[in-house]
Amino acid sequence: MQIPAIPANEIERLHVLRALAILDTQAEERFDRLTRIATRMFNVPIALVSLVDTNRQWFKSCMGLQVSETSRDISFCGHAILGNDTFVINDASKDPRFLDNPLVTAAPHIRFYAGRPIRTTHGFKVGTLCLIDSQPREFPARDIEDLDDLATMVESELAAIELATMDELTDLSNRRGFIMLTEKYLNYFSRHQLHASLVFLDLNDFKIINDTYGHDEGDRALQTFGKALKQMGRSSDIFARLGGDEFVILLACTREQEAHIVTQRLCNHLDMIRQQLRQPYKISFSQGIVEFDPQQPKSVDQLLLEGDTMMYQLKKASAALMGK
């Protein structure tokens, strides 16, 4: 059995997937409608909207299958997101990549598979709209075109979710998306007695960048900072742009002292980027770090307020020392 390779942009891809705040949510008619249409249009017993997470593929919509997820290692969709076109397997029992796959040798006894990658508005392939049959079959060009049309509808629904939960400029979560995701995380941390740290970030002298180099360059600075957050982070962390030049990170299973180490690594990474891009300005930030204690759990709003207050106090003290 061939295990799916990992995409070159995996870290960013996973951050975009998490920012959608769609994983482990309830079934929705707007997605179920499309998988129902797919089973009828192509006369297949199974149609899925599958999202490829770190170690699993999770089904946002699942027609004809009684499970909500499977391991990514045995997934067909993990292979499908590696390409740009519809991934078709006519008979998995005769394909050396899949013939001994547990999904082929046991239920649902996959023989035919067709999966069209599902992309976000910025082109990240987060999953597939896929068709499955227990019988081998052909899939001519006309069927591929029809599946592409349905997949485009799935992408339209994802785009609506993106608009509500993601920051368009940086591809990070927006405030609403961050709160939705973090509420789930904090409930999990409370149940399992895990610590975490919230880091409230505010860019230093961002107005000067805008005034000196223009708003387009200011936008590029925000994008550079957002990309640096994703590059330095883990797939288990949550990053968001709250608005303007304010950002926030939720570091899973991280104590306050460890969070300070993470922010220092971020400073070093920004300096390296500055040298590589030969930026005429420095991107730096002030921070407020608040630890989440599962013994005395706080809400997302409480953590944000405390982080913001701490960041402001430290920024004010730093400015006083520098005589600003």
C-alpha positions in Angstrom: 0.0 0.0 0.0 1.3 3.4 -0.9 0.9 6.1 1.8 0.0 9.5 0.4 2.9 12.0 0.2 2.8 15.3 2.1 2.2 18.4 -0.1 5.0 20.9 -0.2 2.8 23.6 1.3 1.4 21.4 4.1 2.0 23.8 7.0 0.2 26.6 5.3 -2.5 24.3 3.9 -3.3 23.0 7.3 -3.5 26.5 8.8 -5.9 27.5 6.1 -8.0 24.4 6.7 -8.1 25.1 10.5 -8.9 28.8 9.9 -12.1 27.7 8.2 -13.4 26.5 11.6 -15.3 23.7 9.7 -13.6 20.5 11.1 -15.8 18.5 13.4 -18.9 20.6 12.8 -22.4 19.4 12.3 -23.7 18.2 8.9 -25.1 21.0 6.7 -27.7 20.8 4.0 -25.8 23.0 1.6 -23.0 20.3 1.5 -25.3 17.2 1.8 -27.4 18.5 -1.1 -24.4 18.3 -3.3 -23.3 14.8 -2.3 -26.9 13.6 -2.8 -26.9 15.0 -6.3 -23.5 13.3 -6.9 -24.8 9.9 -5.9 -27.8 10.2 -8.3 -25.9 11.9 -11.1 -23.1 9.3 -11.2 -25.1 6.3 -9.9 -22.6 5.6 -7.1 -23.4 4.4 -3.6 -21.0 6.8 -1.8 -20.2 10.5 -2.3 -18.2 12.5 0.2 -17.0 16.0 0.9 -13.7 15.0 2.5 -11.3 17.4 4.3 -7.7 16.2 4.7 -6.4 17.0 8.2 -3.0 16.2 9.7 -3.6 12.5 10.4 -7.1 11.9 9.1 -9.6 12.7 6.4 -12.8 14.0 7.9 -16.1 14.0 6.1 -18.1 17.3 6.1 -20.7 15.5 4.1 -21.0 11.7 3.8 -23.6 9.9 1.7 -23.6 6.1 1.8 -20.8 5.7 4.5 -21.4 5.2 8.2 -18.1 6.7 9.5 -17.2 10.3 9.9 -13.5 10.0 9.3 -10.6 7.6 8.4 -6.9 7.6 8.7 -5.1 9.8 6.3 -2.5 7.1 5.7 -5.1 4.9 4.0 -7.1 7.7 2.3 -7.5 8.0 -1.4 -8.2 11.7 -1.0 -4.7 12.2 0.5 -3.4 11.2 -3.0 -6.0 13.3 -4.8 -4.9 16.6 -3.2 -1.4 16.1 -4.5 -2.5 16.9 -8.1 -4.6 19.6 -9.7 -7.0 17.4 -11.8 -9.6 14.8 -10.9 -7.8 11.7 -9.5 -9.4 8.5 -10.9 -8.9 4.9 -9.9 -10.9 2.6 -12.2 -10.2 -0.6 -10.2 -8.3 -0.3 -6.9 -8.0 -4.1 -6.6 -5.6 -4.0 -9.6 -3.7 -0.9 -8.7 -0.4 -1.6 -6.9 -0.9 1.6 -4.8 -4.2 0.5 -3.4 -4.7 -3.3 -3.8 -3.8 -4.1 -0.2 -5.4 -0.9 1.3 -7.8 -1.8 4.1 -10.5 0.3 2.4 -10.1 -2.1 -0.6 -9.7 -5.4 1.1 -12.5 -4.7 3.7 -15.6 -2.5 3.9 -16.4 -0.4 2.0 -14.5 -2.6 -0.6 -13.5 0.4 -2.8 -12.9 -0.5 -6.4 -13.8 2.8 -8.2 -12.7 6.2 -6.9 -12.9 9.7 -8.4 -11.8 12.7 -6.3 -11.7 16.3 -7.5 -9.5 18.5 -5.2 -11.4 21.2 -3.4 -9.6 24.6 -3.3 -10.0 27.6 -1.1 -10.2 31.1 -2.8 -6.4 31.3 -2.6 -5.8 27.9 -4.1 -5.1 25.7 -1.1 -6.3 22.2 -1.7 -8.0 21.3 1.6 -9.9 18.2 0.5 -12.0 16.6 -2.3 -15.5 16.0 -3.6 -15.2 12.3 -4.2 -17.2 9.3 -5.6 -16.8 5.7 -4.5 -18.2 2.4 -5.9 -17.6 -1.2 -4.9 -17.6 -2.1 -8.6 -14.9 -1.2 -11.1 -16.0 1.4 -13.7 -14.8 3.8 -16.3 -15.1 7.6 -15.9 -15.1 9.3 -19.2 -14.2 13.0 -19.8 -17.9 14.1 -19.7 -18.2 12.6 -16.2 -15.0 14.4 -15.1 -16.5 17.7 -16.4 -19.8 17.1 -14.4 -17.8 16.3 -11.2 -15.8 19.5 -11.7 -19.1 21.5 -11.9 -20.3 20.0 -8.6 -16.9 20.5 -7.0 -17.0 24.2 -8.0 -20.3 24.4 -6.1 -18.6 22.9 -3.0 -15.8 25.5 -3.4 -18.5 28.3 -3.5 -19.8 27.1 -0.2 -16.3 27.0 1.3 -15.7 30.5 0.0 -18.8 31.7 1.9 -17.3 30.2 5.1 -13.9 31.8 4.3 -15.6 35.2 4.1 -17.1 34.7 7.5 -14.2 33.2 9.4 -10.9 34.3 7.6 -9.0 37.4 7.1 -8.8 38.0 3.3 -5.4 39.8 3.4 -3.4 37.3 5.5 -5.3 34.0 5.1 -5.4 33.8 8.9 -8.5 33.4 11.0 -10.4 36.6 11.7 -11.7 37.5 15.1 -14.9 35.5 14.6 -13.0 32.4 13.3 -10.5 32.6 16.1 -13.2 32.7 18.8 -15.0 29.8 17.2 -11.9 27.6 17.0 -10.5 28.7 20.4 -13.8 27.9 22.2 -13.4 24.3 21.0 -9.8 24.1 22.0 -10.4 25.5 25.5 -13.2 23.0 26.1 -10.8 20.2 25.1 -8.0 21.6 27.2 -10.3 21.8 30.3 -11.5 18.2 29.9 -8.0 16.8 29.5 -6.3 19.2 32.0 -4.0 20.7 29.4 -2.3 24.1 29.6 -2.1 26.6 26.8 -0.9 30.2 26.2 -2.6 33.1 24.4 -0.2 35.6 22.8 -1.7 39.0 22.0 0.5 40.8 19.4 0.5 44.4 18.2 2.9 45.6 15.5 5.3 48.4 16.5 5.3 51.6 14.4 3.0 50.2 11.8 1.6 53.7 11.1 5.1 54.8 10.2 5.4 52.0 7.6 2.1 53.2 6.0 2.9 56.9 6.1 6.4 56.4 4.8 6.1 53.6 2.2 2.3 53.7 1.4 -0.6 51.5 2.2 0.2 48.8 -0.4 3.6 48.3 1.4 1.7 48.3 4.7 -0.5 45.5 3.4 2.6 43.6 2.3 4.1 44.0 5.8 0.9 42.5 7.3 1.0 39.6 4.8 4.7 39.1 5.7 3.9 38.9 9.4 1.0 36.6 8.8 3.1 34.3 6.7 5.9 34.3 9.3 3.3 33.2 12.0 2.3 30.3 9.9 5.9 29.3 9.1 6.9 29.3 12.7 3.9 27.7 14.1 2.7 24.1 14.6 -0.5 22.7 13.0 -2.0 22.5 16.5 -1.7 26.2 17.1 -4.3 28.9 16.0 -3.3 32.2 14.4 -5.5 35.1 13.7 -5.5 38.7 12.7 -8.0 40.5 15.0 -8.0 43.7 12.9 -5.6 46.4 11.9 -2.2 45.5 13.1 -3.4 43.3 16.0 -2.8 39.5 15.9 -3.2 36.7 18.3 -1.8 33.2 18.7 -3.2 30.3 20.8 -0.3 27.9 21.6 -1.6 24.5 22.5 0.0 22.6 25.4 2.4 25.5 26.0 3.2 27.2 29.3 4.0 30.9 29.6 7.8 30.5 29.6 7.7 28.3 26.5 5.5 31.0 24.8 8.3 33.6 25.4 10.7 31.2 23.5 8.2 31.0 20.6 7.9 34.8 20.3 11.7 35.2 20.4 12.0 32.6 17.5 9.4 34.7 15.7 11.5 37.9 16.2 14.6 36.1 14.8 12.6 34.7 11.8 11.3 38.2 11.0 14.9 39.5 11.1 15.9 36.8 8.6 13.0 37.7 6.3 14.0 41.3 6.5 17.5 40.5 5.3 16.2 38.1 2.5 13.7 40.7 1.2 16.0 43.6 1.9 13.1 45.4 3.6 13.8 49.1 4.3 11.9 48.8 7.6 11.8 46.4 10.5 8.7 44.4 11.4 8.6 44.1 15.2 5.8 43.6 17.8 4.8 44.1 21.4 3.2 41.1 23.1 1.0 40.1 26.0 1.1 36.5 27.1 -1.6 34.9 29.2 -1.5 31.3 30.3 -4.7 29.2 30.3 -5.0 27.1 33.4 -7.4 24.2 33.1 -7.9 24.3 36.9 -9.2 27.8 36.6 -10.4 28.1 33.0 -11.2 31.4 31.4 -13.2 32.3 28.4 -11.8 33.3 25.1 -13.0 36.9 25.7 -11.3 37.0 29.1 -8.0 35.8 27.7 -8.1 38.3 24.9 -8.9 41.1 27.3 -6.0 40.1 29.6 -3.6 39.7 26.7 -4.5 43.0 25.2 -4.2 44.8 28.6 -0.8 43.2 29.3 0.5 44.0 25.8 -0.5 47.6 26.1 1.1 48.0 29.5 4.4 46.5 28.3 4.3 48.6 25.1 3.7 51.8 27.2 6.5 50.9 29.5 8.9 50.2 26.6 8.0 53.5 25.0 8.7 55.4 28.2 12.1 53.8 28.5 12.9 54.9 24.9 11.6 58.4 25.6 8.8 58.2 23.1 
